[in-house]
Amino acid sequence: MAMLLVVGPVMLVTAALVWLTSRGPVLYSQTRVGLDRRWNRSSSLRERRREDLGGVPFTILKFRSMRADAELNGQAVWAAANDSRVTPIGRFLRKSRIDELPQLFNVLAGDMNIVGPRPERPSIFVRLREQIAGYPVRQRVKPGITGLAQVSNPYDSCLDDVRRKVAYDLLYMRRQSIGEDLWIMLRTVPVMLFRIGSR
């Protein structure tokens, strides 16, 4: 709640800019795969399970950074680094991560943490868990607004980029602590201020 009060003015200005510069809603909502609540923290990260449902779906909130008609057919499309669907103000919002600020409401709702693996869309999740070993393991902690993978890697451009991010996600899970989370949040600040790293 305290963080919402701090970033509240930024969110109000951002909402006004999105509304004034492109047609469509200010906020964008999307279903993402969240925490797999079947996991017991005492279990090994290498535990094999007979069935994997992926996790509990939830609705993520973001400031809209793409045209309102970006997905008219309703199909999930993996965003690219120079995606033509992104609005001019959206490019800044995505690079600075300001588009992620509404996810603080997801944190308040208990669906996300500040720090954790980035949640993916169900249809993309299904594909990635077939292509990348250990991908479903990420769902054994709550997804986050920022994470070790995001501050350590550039924007995804291929499947190998995703594999590298998954490796960072699993590393984070093994050494997760308050100190680790604070360190990642501090590393997120220059990404936002100087628009370096990934979104």
ROTORBA-159462 format. One record per atom (N, C-alpha, C): z, x, y. Coordinates in steps of 0.2 Angstrom, whole numbers, padded with zeros to 4 digits, always signed. Layout:
ROTORBA-159462
ZXY ...
end
This chain:
ROTORBA-159462
+0000+0004-0006 +0000+0000+0000 +0000+0004+0006 +0004+0010+0006 +0004+0014+0012 -0003+0017+0013 -0006+0019+0008 -0013+0022+0009 -0018+0017+0012 -0017+0011+0010 -0021+0005+0013 -0020+0005+0021 -0014+0005+0023 -0012+0005+0030 -0015+0011+0033 -0015+0017+0030 -0018+0023+0033 -0026+0022+0034 -0029+0020+0029 -0036+0020+0029 -0039+0013+0032 -0035+0009+0033 -0037+0002+0035 -0042+0002+0041 -0040+0006+0047 -0045+0006+0052 -0052+0009+0050 -0052+0014+0046 -0058+0017+0043 -0062+0011+0039 -0059+0007+0035 -0062+0002+0032 -0065-0004+0036 -0061-0005+0042 -0064-0010+0046 -0070-0008+0050 -0070-0002+0052 -0076+0001+0055 -0082+0001+0050 -0080+0004+0044 -0086+0004+0039 -0089-0003+0037 -0084-0008+0037 -0087-0015+0035 -0091-0017+0041 -0089-0016+0047 -0094-0018+0053 -0100-0014+0053 -0100-0008+0051 -0107-0004+0051 -0111-0006+0045 -0108-0008+0039 -0112-0011+0034 -0115-0017+0036 -0111-0022+0039 -0114-0028+0041 -0119-0028+0046 -0119-0023+0051 -0123-0023+0056 -0130-0019+0055 -0130-0015+0049 -0136-0011+0048 -0140-0013+0042 -0138-0018+0038 -0142-0021+0033 -0140-0028+0031 -0144-0032+0028 -0143-0038+0026 -0139-0039+0020 -0135-0043+0019 -0131-0044+0013 -0124-0043+0014 -0120-0044+0008 -0112-0044+0009 -0110-0037+0011 -0104-0037+0013 -0101-0030+0015 -0099-0027+0009 -0095-0030+0005 -0093-0028-0002 -0097-0029-0007 -0097-0024-0012 -0101-0025-0018 -0096-0025-0024 -0097-0029-0029 -0093-0030-0035 -0097-0029-0041 -0094-0026-0046 -0098-0024-0052 -0093-0023-0058 -0095-0026-0064 -0090-0025-0070 -0090-0018-0072 -0085-0015-0073 -0084-0008-0076 -0079-0009-0082 -0080-0004-0086 -0075-0003-0092 -0069+0001-0090 -0063-0003-0092 -0057+0000-0090 -0053+0003-0095 -0046+0003-0095 -0042+0006-0100 -0043+0003-0107 -0043+0007-0112 -0042+0004-0119 -0035+0004-0120 -0032-0002-0120 -0025-0004-0121 -0023-0003-0128 -0027-0001-0133 -0025-0001-0140 -0022+0006-0141 -0023+0011-0136 -0021+0018-0137 -0014+0019-0136 -0010+0022-0140 -0003+0024-0140 -0003+0031-0137 +0001+0033-0132 +0001+0039-0129 +0003+0045-0134 +0007+0043-0139 +0009+0048-0144 +0004+0050-0149 -0002+0046-0149 -0008+0048-0153 -0011+0054-0151 -0015+0057-0155 -0019+0063-0153 -0025+0061-0150 -0028+0065-0145 -0034+0064-0142 -0040+0064-0147 -0039+0067-0152 -0044+0068-0157 -0044+0062-0163 -0039+0058-0162 -0038+0052-0167 -0045+0049-0168 -0047+0047-0174 -0053+0043-0175 -0050+0036-0176 -0054+0031-0174 -0053+0024-0174 -0058+0021-0178 -0056+0016-0182 -0061+0012-0186 -0066+0008-0181 -0063+0006-0175 -0067+0001-0171 -0066+0003-0164 -0071+0003-0160 -0070+0005-0153 -0073+0000-0148 -0069-0004-0145 -0072-0009-0140 -0073-0007-0133 -0071-0001-0132 -0073+0002-0126 -0067+0002-0121 -0064-0004-0120 -0059-0005-0115 -0059-0011-0112 -0055-0013-0107 -0054-0019-0104 -0059-0020-0098 -0064-0024-0098 -0068-0025-0092 -0064-0027-0086 -0066-0025-0080 -0063-0027-0074 -0068-0026-0068 -0067-0030-0063 -0072-0030-0057 -0070-0025-0052 -0074-0020-0051 -0073-0014-0046 -0076-0016-0039 -0073-0014-0034 -0075-0016-0027 -0077-0009-0024 -0083-0010-0020 -0085-0005-0016 -0088-0007-0010 -0089-0003-0004 -0093-0005+0001 -0100-0005-0001 -0104-0010+0000 -0111-0010-0002 -0115-0004+0002 -0118+0000-0002 -0122+0006+0000 -0129+0006-0002 -0131+0000-0005 -0138-0001-0007 -0141-0007-0004 -0147-0008-0004 -0150-0014-0002 -0147-0020-0006 -0147-0026-0004 -0144-0032-0007 -0149-0034-0013 -0155-0032-0013 -0159-0033-0019 -0160-0027-0023 -0156-0023-0024 -0157-0016-0028 -0157-0018-0035 -0154-0023-0037 -0154-0025-0044 -0156-0032-0045 -0162-0034-0043 -0164-0041-0044 -0164-0044-0051 -0166-0039-0055 -0167-0042-0062 -0160-0041-0066 -0155-0039-0063 -0148-0039-0066 -0147-0034-0071 -0152-0029-0072 -0151-0024-0076 -0148-0018-0073 -0143-0014-0077 -0140-0009-0074 -0145-0003-0073 -0145+0000-0068 -0149+0006-0066 -0145+0012-0064 -0145+0017-0067 -0142+0023-0066 -0144+0026-0059 -0139+0026-0054 -0141+0029-0048 -0143+0036-0048 -0148+0038-0044 -0150+0044-0043 -0148+0048-0037 -0148+0054-0036 -0145+0058-0030 -0149+0056-0024 -0156+0055-0024 -0159+0052-0018 -0162+0045-0020 -0158+0041-0021 -0160+0034-0023 -0163+0030-0017 -0169+0028-0018 -0173+0025-0013 -0170+0018-0011 -0165+0015-0015 -0162+0009-0014 -0156+0010-0009 -0154+0016-0008 -0148+0017-0004 -0150+0016+0004 -0146+0013+0007 -0147+0012+0015 -0145+0018+0018 -0148+0019+0024 -0146+0025+0028 -0138+0026+0029 -0135+0021+0031 -0128+0021+0032 -0124+0022+0025 -0128+0019+0020 -0125+0020+0013 -0125+0027+0010 -0130+0031+0012 -0130+0038+0010 -0124+0042+0013 -0122+0040+0019 -0116+0044+0022 -0110+0041+0018 -0110+0035+0017 -0104+0032+0013 -0103+0035+0006 -0109+0035+0003 -0108+0038-0004 -0106+0045-0004 -0109+0049+0000 -0108+0056+0000 -0101+0058+0003 -0098+0054+0007 -0091+0055+0010 -0086+0051+0005 -0089+0047+0001 -0084+0043-0004 -0081+0037+0000 -0083+0036+0006 -0079+0031+0010 -0081+0024+0006 -0087+0024+0003 -0089+0017-0001 -0084+0016-0006 -0080+0021-0008 -0075+0019-0014 -0068+0017-0011 -0067+0017-0005 -0060+0015-0002 -0058+0008-0004 -0062+0003-0005 -0060-0004-0007 -0057-0004-0014 -0058+0001-0018 -0055+0002-0024 -0047+0003-0024 -0045+0004-0018 -0038+0004-0017 -0035-0003-0019 -0039-0008-0018 -0036-0015-0021 -0036-0015-0028 -0041-0012-0031 -0041-0011-0039 -0035-0007-0041 -0033-0002-0037 -0027+0001-0039 -0021-0003-0038 -0020-0007-0033 -0015-0012-0032 -0015-0017-0038 -0021-0019-0040 -0021-0024-0045 -0019-0021-0052 -0019-0015-0053 -0017-0012-0059 -0023-0010-0064 -0029-0010-0061 -0035-0009-0065 -0036-0001-0065 -0034+0002-0060 -0036+0009-0058 -0030+0013-0056 -0031+0019-0056 -0027+0024-0053 -0031+0028-0047 -0027+0031-0043 -0030+0035-0038 -0035+0041-0042 -0032+0044-0047 -0035+0049-0050 -0036+0047-0058 -0042+0049-0060 -0043+0047-0067 -0051+0048-0068 -0053+0047-0074 -0061+0047-0076 -0064+0041-0072 -0070+0042-0069 -0074+0037-0066 -0076+0031-0071 -0074+0025-0070 -0076+0020-0074 -0084+0018-0074 -0087+0016-0080 -0094+0015-0080 -0096+0008-0082 -0102+0006-0080 -0104-0001-0082 -0104-0002-0090 -0103-0008-0092 -0103-0009-0100 -0109-0007-0103 -0115-0008-0100 -0121-0007-0103 -0123+0001-0104 -0121+0004-0098 -0122+0011-0098 -0117+0015-0103 -0110+0012-0103 -0105+0015-0107 -0107+0014-0114 -0110+0009-0116 -0113+0008-0123 -0118+0014-0125 -0122+0015-0120 -0127+0021-0122 -0124+0027-0122 -0120+0029-0117 -0117+0035-0117 -0112+0037-0123 -0108+0032-0125 -0104+0033-0131 -0108+0035-0137 -0114+0033-0137 -0118+0035-0143 -0121+0042-0142 -0122+0044-0136 -0125+0050-0135 -0121+0056-0133 -0114+0055-0132 -0110+0060-0130 -0104+0060-0134 -0102+0065-0138 -0096+0065-0142 -0090+0065-0138 -0085+0061-0139 -0079+0060-0136 -0079+0056-0130 -0085+0053-0128 -0085+0049-0122 -0080+0043-0122 -0079+0039-0127 -0074+0034-0127 -0067+0036-0126 -0066+0042-0128 -0059+0045-0127 -0057+0044-0119 -0061+0044-0115 -0060+0044-0108 -0056+0037-0106 -0057+0032-0110 -0054+0026-0109 -0047+0025-0111 -0044+0031-0113 -0037+0031-0115 -0032+0032-0109 -0035+0033-0103 -0031+0033-0097 -0035+0028-0092 -0031+0026-0087 -0034+0022-0082 -0039+0025-0079 -0045+0022-0077 -0050+0025-0073 -0047+0027-0066 -0051+0031-0062 -0048+0033-0056 -0054+0033-0050 -0051+0033-0044 -0056+0033-0038 -0059+0040-0038 -0055+0045-0039 -0057+0052-0039 -0055+0055-0045 -0057+0061-0047 -0055+0064-0053 -0057+0071-0053 -0055+0075-0058 -0057+0082-0059 -0064+0083-0060 -0067+0078-0064 -0075+0079-0065 -0078+0078-0058 -0076+0074-0054 -0080+0072-0048 -0079+0078-0043 -0073+0081-0042 -0072+0087-0037 -0075+0093-0040 -0077+0093-0046 -0079+0100-0049 -0087+0100-0051 -0090+0094-0050 -0097+0094-0052 -0101+0091-0046 -0108+0092-0046 -0112+0089-0041 -0114+0082-0044 -0118+0078-0041 -0121+0072-0043 -0124+0072-0050 -0123+0067-0054 -0127+0067-0061 -0134+0067-0060 -0138+0071-0063 -0145+0071-0063 -0148+0070-0070 -0144+0072-0075 -0146+0071-0082 -0140+0071-0087 -0142+0070-0093 -0137+0068-0098 -0132+0074-0098 -0135+0080-0098 -0130+0086-0098 -0125+0086-0092 -0127+0084-0087 -0122+0083-0081 -0116+0079-0083 -0118+0073-0086 -0113+0069-0089 -0109+0072-0094 -0112+0076-0098 -0108+0079-0104 -0103+0084-0100 -0105+0088-0095 -0100+0092-0092 -0094+0088-0089 -0096+0082-0086 -0091+0078-0083 -0086+0076-0088 -0088+0074-0094 -0084+0071-0099 -0079+0077-0101 -0082+0083-0101 -0078+0089-0103 -0072+0090-0098 -0073+0089-0092 -0068+0089-0087 -0063+0083-0087 -0066+0077-0089 -0061+0072-0090 -0056+0073-0095 -0059+0076-0101 -0054+0077-0107 -0049+0082-0105 -0052+0087-0101 -0047+0093-0099 -0042+0090-0095 -0044+0085-0090 -0039+0082-0086 -0034+0078-0090 -0036+0074-0095 -0031+0070-0099 -0026+0075-0103 -0028+0081-0104 -0024+0085-0108 -0018+0088-0104 -0020+0089-0097 -0015+0092-0093 -0013+0087-0087 -0014+0081-0088 -0012+0076-0083 -0005+0076-0081 -0003+0076-0075 +0004+0077-0072 +0003+0075-0065 +0009+0074-0062 +0009+0072-0054 +0006+0078-0050 +0008+0084-0052 +0005+0090-0049 -0002+0090-0049 -0005+0089-0055 -0012+0089-0056 -0016+0084-0052 -0013+0078-0052 -0015+0073-0048 -0015+0074-0040 -0010+0077-0038 -0010+0079-0031 -0015+0085-0029 -0016+0089-0034 -0021+0095-0033 -0028+0092-0033 -0029+0087-0037 -0036+0084-0037 -0037+0080-0030 -0032+0076-0028 -0032+0072-0022 -0033+0077-0016 -0030+0083-0016 -0031+0088-0011 -0038+0091-0011 -0041+0092-0017 -0048+0094-0017 -0053+0089-0015 -0051+0082-0016 -0055+0077-0013 -0056+0077-0006 -0051+0079-0002 -0051+0079+0005 -0057+0082+0008 -0059+0089+0006 -0065+0092+0009 -0071+0089+0007 -0071+0086+0001 -0077+0082-0002 -0079+0076+0003 -0073+0073+0006 -0074+0067+0010 -0076+0070+0017 -0072+0075+0020 -0073+0077+0026 -0080+0081+0028 -0081+0085+0023 -0087+0090+0023 -0093+0088+0019 -0092+0082+0015 -0098+0079+0011 -0100+0085+0006 -0096+0088+0003 -0098+0093-0002 -0096+0090-0009 -0099+0093-0014 -0098+0091-0021 -0101+0084-0022 -0098+0080-0027 -0102+0074-0029 -0098+0068-0026 -0101+0063-0027 -0098+0057-0024 -0092+0054-0028 
end
